[in-house]
Amino acid sequence: MNRHNAGSALTGLTRSSSAKGLSRRLSRFRILEFLRRVDEATPSHLAQELGVSLPTVVRILADLEEE
């Protein structure tokens, strides 16, 4: 792999990481908005209603509890 290709691979990795971070922030926002509208919801219900994976919901809820 030459120097140019290595840089391209790193740039792709950074873009992928940025997209993942944006997706997670969007999921967090959607979870918070949903919880504001309902009295309570299980992680499974949140995942199903919002089309987010259950592990992502659980991770975001854990992060929110730590704040």
MMTF fields as JSON, N, C-alpha, C and O atoms, coordinates in Angstrom:
{
  "mmtfVersion": "1.0.0",
  "mmtfProducer": "UNKNOWN",
  "numBonds": 267,
  "numAtoms": 268,
  "numGroups": 67,
  "numChains": 1,
  "numModels": 1,
  "chainsPerModel": [1],
  "groupsPerChain": [67],
  "chainIdList": ["A"],
  "bondAtomList": [4, 2, 8, 6, 12, 10, 16, 14, 20, 18, 24, 22, 28, 26, 32, 30, 36, 34, 40, 38, 44, 42, 48, 46, 52, 50, 56, 54, 60, 58, 64, 62, 68, 66, 72, 70, 76, 74, 80, 78, 84, 82, 88, 86, 92, 90, 96, 94, 100, 98, 104, 102, 108, 106, 112, 110, 116, 114, 120, 118, 124, 122, 128, 126, 132, 130, 136, 134, 140, 138, 144, 142, 148, 146, 152, 150, 156, 154, 160, 158, 164, 162, 168, 166, 172, 170, 176, 174, 180, 178, 184, 182, 188, 186, 192, 190, 196, 194, 200, 198, 204, 202, 208, 206, 212, 210, 216, 214, 220, 218, 224, 222, 228, 226, 232, 230, 236, 234, 240, 238, 244, 242, 248, 246, 252, 250, 256, 254, 260, 258, 264, 262],
  "bondOrderList": [1, 1, 1, 1, 1, 1, 1, 1, 1, 1, 1, 1, 1, 1, 1, 1, 1, 1, 1, 1, 1, 1, 1, 1, 1, 1, 1, 1, 1, 1, 1, 1, 1, 1, 1, 1, 1, 1, 1, 1, 1, 1, 1, 1, 1, 1, 1, 1, 1, 1, 1, 1, 1, 1, 1, 1, 1, 1, 1, 1, 1, 1, 1, 1, 1, 1],
  "groupList": [{"groupName": "MET", "atomNameList": ["N", "CA", "C", "O"], "elementList": ["N", "C", "C", "O"], "formalChargeList": [0, 0, 0, 0], "bondAtomList": [1, 0, 2, 1, 3, 2], "bondOrderList": [1, 1, 2], "singleLetterCode": "M", "chemCompType": "L-PEPTIDE LINKING"}, {"groupName": "ASN", "atomNameList": ["N", "CA", "C", "O"], "elementList": ["N", "C", "C", "O"], "formalChargeList": [0, 0, 0, 0], "bondAtomList": [1, 0, 2, 1, 3, 2], "bondOrderList": [1, 1, 2], "singleLetterCode": "N", "chemCompType": "L-PEPTIDE LINKING"}, {"groupName": "ARG", "atomNameList": ["N", "CA", "C", "O"], "elementList": ["N", "C", "C", "O"], "formalChargeList": [0, 0, 0, 0], "bondAtomList": [1, 0, 2, 1, 3, 2], "bondOrderList": [1, 1, 2], "singleLetterCode": "R", "chemCompType": "L-PEPTIDE LINKING"}, {"groupName": "HIS", "atomNameList": ["N", "CA", "C", "O"], "elementList": ["N", "C", "C", "O"], "formalChargeList": [0, 0, 0, 0], "bondAtomList": [1, 0, 2, 1, 3, 2], "bondOrderList": [1, 1, 2], "singleLetterCode": "H", "chemCompType": "L-PEPTIDE LINKING"}, {"groupName": "ALA", "atomNameList": ["N", "CA", "C", "O"], "elementList": ["N", "C", "C", "O"], "formalChargeList": [0, 0, 0, 0], "bondAtomList": [1, 0, 2, 1, 3, 2], "bondOrderList": [1, 1, 2], "singleLetterCode": "A", "chemCompType": "L-PEPTIDE LINKING"}, {"groupName": "GLY", "atomNameList": ["N", "CA", "C", "O"], "elementList": ["N", "C", "C", "O"], "formalChargeList": [0, 0, 0, 0], "bondAtomList": [1, 0, 2, 1, 3, 2], "bondOrderList": [1, 1, 2], "singleLetterCode": "G", "chemCompType": "PEPTIDE LINKING"}, {"groupName": "SER", "atomNameList": ["N", "CA", "C", "O"], "elementList": ["N", "C", "C", "O"], "formalChargeList": [0, 0, 0, 0], "bondAtomList": [1, 0, 2, 1, 3, 2], "bondOrderList": [1, 1, 2], "singleLetterCode": "S", "chemCompType": "L-PEPTIDE LINKING"}, {"groupName": "LEU", "atomNameList": ["N", "CA", "C", "O"], "elementList": ["N", "C", "C", "O"], "formalChargeList": [0, 0, 0, 0], "bondAtomList": [1, 0, 2, 1, 3, 2], "bondOrderList": [1, 1, 2], "singleLetterCode": "L", "chemCompType": "L-PEPTIDE LINKING"}, {"groupName": "THR", "atomNameList": ["N", "CA", "C", "O"], "elementList": ["N", "C", "C", "O"], "formalChargeList": [0, 0, 0, 0], "bondAtomList": [1, 0, 2, 1, 3, 2], "bondOrderList": [1, 1, 2], "singleLetterCode": "T", "chemCompType": "L-PEPTIDE LINKING"}, {"groupName": "LYS", "atomNameList": ["N", "CA", "C", "O"], "elementList": ["N", "C", "C", "O"], "formalChargeList": [0, 0, 0, 0], "bondAtomList": [1, 0, 2, 1, 3, 2], "bondOrderList": [1, 1, 2], "singleLetterCode": "K", "chemCompType": "L-PEPTIDE LINKING"}, {"groupName": "PHE", "atomNameList": ["N", "CA", "C", "O"], "elementList": ["N", "C", "C", "O"], "formalChargeList": [0, 0, 0, 0], "bondAtomList": [1, 0, 2, 1, 3, 2], "bondOrderList": [1, 1, 2], "singleLetterCode": "F", "chemCompType": "L-PEPTIDE LINKING"}, {"groupName": "ILE", "atomNameList": ["N", "CA", "C", "O"], "elementList": ["N", "C", "C", "O"], "formalChargeList": [0, 0, 0, 0], "bondAtomList": [1, 0, 2, 1, 3, 2], "bondOrderList": [1, 1, 2], "singleLetterCode": "I", "chemCompType": "L-PEPTIDE LINKING"}, {"groupName": "GLU", "atomNameList": ["N", "CA", "C", "O"], "elementList": ["N", "C", "C", "O"], "formalChargeList": [0, 0, 0, 0], "bondAtomList": [1, 0, 2, 1, 3, 2], "bondOrderList": [1, 1, 2], "singleLetterCode": "E", "chemCompType": "L-PEPTIDE LINKING"}, {"groupName": "VAL", "atomNameList": ["N", "CA", "C", "O"], "elementList": ["N", "C", "C", "O"], "formalChargeList": [0, 0, 0, 0], "bondAtomList": [1, 0, 2, 1, 3, 2], "bondOrderList": [1, 1, 2], "singleLetterCode": "V", "chemCompType": "L-PEPTIDE LINKING"}, {"groupName": "ASP", "atomNameList": ["N", "CA", "C", "O"], "elementList": ["N", "C", "C", "O"], "formalChargeList": [0, 0, 0, 0], "bondAtomList": [1, 0, 2, 1, 3, 2], "bondOrderList": [1, 1, 2], "singleLetterCode": "D", "chemCompType": "L-PEPTIDE LINKING"}, {"groupName": "PRO", "atomNameList": ["N", "CA", "C", "O"], "elementList": ["N", "C", "C", "O"], "formalChargeList": [0, 0, 0, 0], "bondAtomList": [1, 0, 2, 1, 3, 2], "bondOrderList": [1, 1, 2], "singleLetterCode": "P", "chemCompType": "L-PEPTIDE LINKING"}, {"groupName": "GLN", "atomNameList": ["N", "CA", "C", "O"], "elementList": ["N", "C", "C", "O"], "formalChargeList": [0, 0, 0, 0], "bondAtomList": [1, 0, 2, 1, 3, 2], "bondOrderList": [1, 1, 2], "singleLetterCode": "Q", "chemCompType": "L-PEPTIDE LINKING"}],
  "groupTypeList": [0, 1, 2, 3, 1, 4, 5, 6, 4, 7, 8, 5, 7, 8, 2, 6, 6, 6, 4, 9, 5, 7, 6, 2, 2, 7, 6, 2, 10, 2, 11, 7, 12, 10, 7, 2, 2, 13, 14, 12, 4, 8, 15, 6, 3, 7, 4, 16, 12, 7, 5, 13, 6, 7, 15, 8, 13, 13, 2, 11, 7, 4, 14, 7, 12, 12, 12],
  "groupIdList": [1, 2, 3, 4, 5, 6, 7, 8, 9, 10, 11, 12, 13, 14, 15, 16, 17, 18, 19, 20, 21, 22, 23, 24, 25, 26, 27, 28, 29, 30, 31, 32, 33, 34, 35, 36, 37, 38, 39, 40, 41, 42, 43, 44, 45, 46, 47, 48, 49, 50, 51, 52, 53, 54, 55, 56, 57, 58, 59, 60, 61, 62, 63, 64, 65, 66, 67],
  "secStructList": [7, 7, 2, 2, 2, 2, 2, 2, 2, 2, 2, 2, 2, 2, 2, 2, 2, 2, 2, 2, 2, 2, 2, 2, 2, 2, 2, 2, 2, 2, 2, 2, 2, 2, 2, 2, 2, 1, 1, 7, 7, 7, 2, 2, 2, 2, 2, 2, 2, 2, 6, 7, 7, 2, 2, 2, 2, 2, 2, 2, 2, 2, 2, 2, 2, 2, 7],
  "xCoordList": [0.86, 0.0, 0.898, 1.772, 0.676, 1.504, 0.92, -0.16, 1.649, 1.263, -0.123, -0.907, -0.426, -1.716, -2.866, -3.885, -2.717, -3.754, -3.971, -5.106, -2.891, -3.017, -3.824, -4.662, -3.583, -4.34, -5.808, -6.67, -6.095, -7.492, -8.201, -9.364, -7.503, -8.101, -8.413, -9.468, -7.514, -7.747, -8.897, -9.7, -8.98, -10.068, -11.402, -12.367, -11.471, -12.694, -13.086, -14.266, -12.106, -12.359, -12.919, -13.857, -12.346, -12.81, -14.236, -15.061, -14.528, -15.887, -16.878, -17.975, -16.486, -17.356, -17.607, -18.737, -16.574, -16.717, -17.611, -18.42, -17.479, -18.312, -19.769, -20.659, -20.013, -21.383, -21.994, -23.17, -21.188, -21.676, -22.025, -23.036, -21.188, -21.45, -22.715, -23.504, -22.9, -24.101, -25.343, -26.364, -25.255, -26.383, -26.743, -27.92, -25.732, -25.989, -26.619, -27.516, -26.151, -26.75, -28.203, -29.054, -28.481, -29.851, -30.727, -31.851, -30.221, -30.98, -31.239, -32.337, -30.244, -30.391, -31.491, -32.342, -31.47, -32.484, -33.873, -34.82, -33.995, -35.298, -35.801, -36.997, -34.907, -35.298, -35.787, -36.826, -35.051, -35.47, -36.821, -37.677, -37.01, -38.289, -39.439, -40.522, -39.211, -40.246, -40.598, -41.774, -39.58, -39.823, -40.544, -41.255, -40.374, -41.095, -42.591, -43.408, -42.944, -44.353, -45.108, -46.337, -44.39, -45.051, -44.631, -43.587, -45.443, -45.115, -43.95, -43.051, -43.962, -42.877, -42.837, -43.825, -41.685, -41.518, -40.353, -39.38, -40.457, -39.357, -38.332, -38.658, -37.11, -36.117, -36.576, -36.337, -37.226, -37.73, -38.758, -38.745, -39.657, -40.677, -40.026, -40.412, -39.046, -38.334, -37.676, -37.794, -36.989, -36.3, -37.287, -37.032, -38.396, -39.396, -40.044, -40.159, -40.458, -41.143, -40.242, -40.698, -38.959, -38.052, -37.188, -36.466, -37.265, -36.459, -34.975, -34.144, -34.65, -33.262, -32.982, -33.874, -31.754, -31.452, -31.548, -31.283, -31.929, -32.047, -30.717, -30.716, -29.578, -28.313, -28.014, -27.45, -28.389, -28.178, -29.049, -28.583, -30.306, -31.211, -30.664, -30.615, -30.257, -29.738, -28.502, -28.37, -27.609, -26.38, -26.707, -26.124, -27.639, -28.012, -28.691, -28.409, -29.571, -30.226, -29.212, -29.326, -28.23, -27.178, -26.378, -26.042, -26.073, -25.363, -26.191, -25.655, -27.485, -28.364, -28.442, -28.48, -28.465, -28.51, -27.245, -27.293, -26.111, -24.838, -24.731, -23.958, -25.487, -25.385, -26.004, -26.002],
  "yCoordList": [-1.173, 0.0, 1.225, 1.366, 2.108, 3.306, 4.378, 4.215, 5.445, 6.519, 7.088, 7.375, 7.251, 7.799, 6.87, 7.332, 5.594, 4.632, 4.57, 4.452, 4.648, 4.613, 5.81, 5.673, 6.964, 8.163, 8.027, 8.444, 7.446, 7.242, 6.302, 6.519, 5.252, 4.297, 4.984, 4.744, 5.828, 6.544, 7.53, 7.671, 8.212, 9.149, 8.426, 8.912, 7.271, 6.475, 6.044, 6.056, 5.663, 5.244, 6.406, 6.232, 7.582, 8.761, 9.115, 9.431, 9.064, 9.369, 8.362, 8.728, 7.098, 6.062, 6.303, 6.161, 6.663, 6.945, 8.152, 8.162, 9.166, 10.358, 10.034, 10.519, 9.217, 8.83, 8.032, 8.199, 7.159, 6.357, 7.254, 7.036, 8.263, 9.198, 10.008, 10.24, 10.434, 11.193, 10.327, 10.779, 9.094, 8.171, 7.947, 7.896, 7.815, 7.592, 8.824, 8.698, 10.009, 11.24, 11.384, 11.826, 11.012, 11.06, 10.067, 10.394, 8.861, 7.857, 8.346, 8.171, 8.953, 9.494, 10.551, 10.543, 11.457, 12.502, 11.893, 12.31, 10.902, 10.277, 9.552, 9.585, 8.898, 8.223, 9.241, 9.04, 10.321, 11.352, 11.955, 12.154, 12.243, 12.806, 11.825, 12.23, 10.553, 9.547, 9.46, 9.408, 9.444, 9.334, 10.562, 10.457, 11.706, 12.913, 12.804, 13.414, 12.021, 11.899, 10.799, 10.826, 9.834, 8.709, 8.683, 9.223, 8.059, 7.974, 7.025, 7.335, 5.886, 4.923, 4.006, 3.855, 3.398, 2.46, 1.545, 1.962, 0.307, -0.635, -0.412, 0.142, -0.839, -0.747, -1.47, -0.986, -2.611, -3.339, -2.525, -2.494, -1.861, -1.029, 0.145, 0.47, 0.775, 1.883, 1.417, 2.071, 0.292, -0.229, -0.502, -0.157, -1.115, -1.462, -0.203, -0.078, 0.705, 1.913, 2.827, 3.464, 2.887, 3.826, 3.198, 3.897, 1.866, 1.203, 1.246, 1.327, 1.192, 1.215, -0.148, -0.76, -0.615, -1.926, -1.871, -0.839, -2.99, -3.077, -2.767, -2.022, -3.308, -2.958, -1.454, -0.911, -0.793, 0.652, 1.378, 2.296, 0.973, 1.591, 1.403, 2.355, 0.194, -0.094, 0.753, 1.309, 0.857, 1.655, 3.12, 3.766, 3.65, 5.068, 5.317, 6.323, 4.429, 4.585, 4.549, 5.315, 3.673, 3.601, 4.9, 5.39, 5.455, 6.731, 7.853, 8.702, 7.852, 8.884, 8.772, 9.786, 7.554, 7.357, 7.866, 8.346, 7.764, 8.218, 9.735, 10.274, 10.425, 11.898, 12.572, 13.8],
  "zCoordList": [0.0, 0.0, 0.0, 0.855, -0.962, -0.986, -0.057, 0.51, 0.075, 1.003, 0.667, 1.572, -0.611, -1.024, -0.632, -0.119, -0.863, -0.501, 1.004, 1.465, 1.768, 3.232, 3.715, 4.607, 3.145, 3.531, 3.193, 3.966, 2.047, 1.647, 2.605, 2.948, 3.041, 3.972, 5.297, 5.884, 5.77, 7.024, 6.897, 7.819, 5.762, 5.548, 5.551, 6.14, 4.902, 4.888, 6.281, 6.631, 7.077, 8.452, 9.264, 10.042, 9.081, 9.807, 9.403, 10.26, 8.13, 7.672, 8.242, 8.666, 8.248, 8.793, 10.276, 10.742, 11.018, 12.449, 12.668, 13.596, 11.83, 11.946, 11.676, 12.374, 10.665, 10.333, 11.474, 11.797, 12.088, 13.197, 14.388, 15.056, 14.652, 15.742, 15.493, 16.409, 14.26, 13.907, 14.057, 14.576, 13.607, 13.728, 15.194, 15.551, 16.029, 17.455, 18.106, 18.94, 17.726, 18.275, 17.831, 18.604, 16.589, 16.092, 16.847, 17.227, 17.063, 17.824, 19.242, 19.769, 19.857, 21.213, 21.245, 22.135, 20.273, 20.191, 20.027, 20.694, 19.138, 18.894, 20.138, 20.428, 20.878, 22.116, 23.137, 23.765, 23.305, 24.264, 23.887, 24.749, 22.613, 22.16, 22.395, 22.817, 22.127, 22.342, 23.82, 24.179, 24.68, 26.119, 26.674, 27.673, 26.051, 26.485, 26.196, 26.885, 25.171, 24.763, 25.495, 25.552, 26.053, 26.728, 28.194, 28.56, 29.015, 30.441, 30.689, 31.47, 30.037, 30.19, 28.988, 28.27, 28.777, 27.663, 27.991, 28.618, 27.568, 27.753, 26.642, 25.591, 26.876, 25.798, 24.521, 23.415, 24.672, 23.499, 22.733, 21.502, 23.472, 22.841, 22.108, 20.985, 22.742, 22.097, 20.797, 19.761, 20.864, 19.684, 18.552, 17.398, 18.887, 17.877, 17.29, 16.071, 18.132, 17.662, 16.832, 15.882, 17.199, 16.543, 15.46, 14.749, 15.335, 14.32, 14.623, 13.718, 15.909, 16.368, 16.998, 17.585, 16.877, 17.462, 18.988, 19.604, 19.575, 21.031, 21.725, 22.705, 21.256, 21.909, 21.877, 22.827, 20.794, 20.709, 21.725, 22.4, 21.837, 22.815, 24.22, 24.999, 24.548, 25.89, 26.172, 27.262, 25.214, 25.375, 25.594, 26.465, 24.805, 24.935, 26.275, 26.926, 26.698, 28.0, 29.137, 30.094, 29.04, 30.065, 30.114, 31.192, 28.935, 28.875, 29.504, 30.215, 29.24, 29.798, 31.326, 32.023, 31.838, 33.285, 33.957, 35.09, 33.268, 33.826, 33.87, 34.661, 33.042, 32.957, 34.147, 34.231]
}
